[in-house]
Amino acid sequence: MEHPKAVGDRSTLAVMLALQRAGYVVLMPFGENTRYDLVIEKGTSFARVQCKTGRLRGGAVMFAACSSYAHHSNPSLTRRD
């Protein structure tokens, strides 16, 4: 089984490539604990981009729309919608 971090990195790379091909300047924040995965330059402003890994099911892209805290030591909750 592939590590979830490797799956997420591959998804982020695909999003970066699509944004770059669409003509955006793509920026990456330093570190792992930021509230977004990428930043794009939109003219004179910037926009945050959050990447999610999805799976095609019945013609729709399905993905988890919640945060997971199970990797933290002794979390008070493991998921938050």
N, C-alpha and C positions, 0 to 999 in steps of 0.2 A: 504494500500500500504506500502510495506517495505521501510525503509529509505535507500537511495543509499549507505551510509557509511556501513550499515550492509551487504548489498549485496557485496560490495567491500572487506570487511573483510573476508567474507566467501570464496570469490574467492582466496584471498591471502593465506588463510589457506589451501585450496586445492592444490595450487601451492607449498606451503611449504612441504606438506605431500608427493607430487609426487617427489620433489627434494630430500627429505630425503630418500625416498624409492629407488631412483636411486643412492644413495651413496654419495650425496653431504653434506658437512657441510653447514648449512644455518644460516646466521646472519641477524639480524634485526637492521636497524639504529634507533637511538633515535630521537623521534619527528615526526611531521607530514609533515613538509615542506622540505623533501629531494627530490632529483631528481630521486630517485629509491625507490622501495619498499623493496627489499631484496638484500643480497649479498651472493654469493656462493663461497666457497673455491675450487679452481681448481688446485690441486697440490701445487705449490709454489706461485700461483697468485690468484687474486680475480676477480669476474665478477659481475657487477650490474645486477639486475633483475627488470624489470618493469612488474607488473601484470595488466591484463585487464580482465574484465568480458565479456564473449562472450555468444552468443546464437546460437544454432544449427539450421540452416535454409537450407533446401534442400541439406543436406550433407556437408555444409560448416559452419565454425564458423565465425559469423559476430560480429564485435565490433566497437565501435567508435574510430577512429584513430585521435582524436583531443583532445585538452585541453579545459576545460570549466572554465571560469572566472566569471560566473554569480553569484557566491556566494560572490564575493568581493563587498565591498560598492563602488558604482559608477564606475563600470569597463568601460574602454574606448572601449574594445571589450568583447563580451560574449563568443566567441569561437575562437580558433586558430587551424588551420590544421597543 
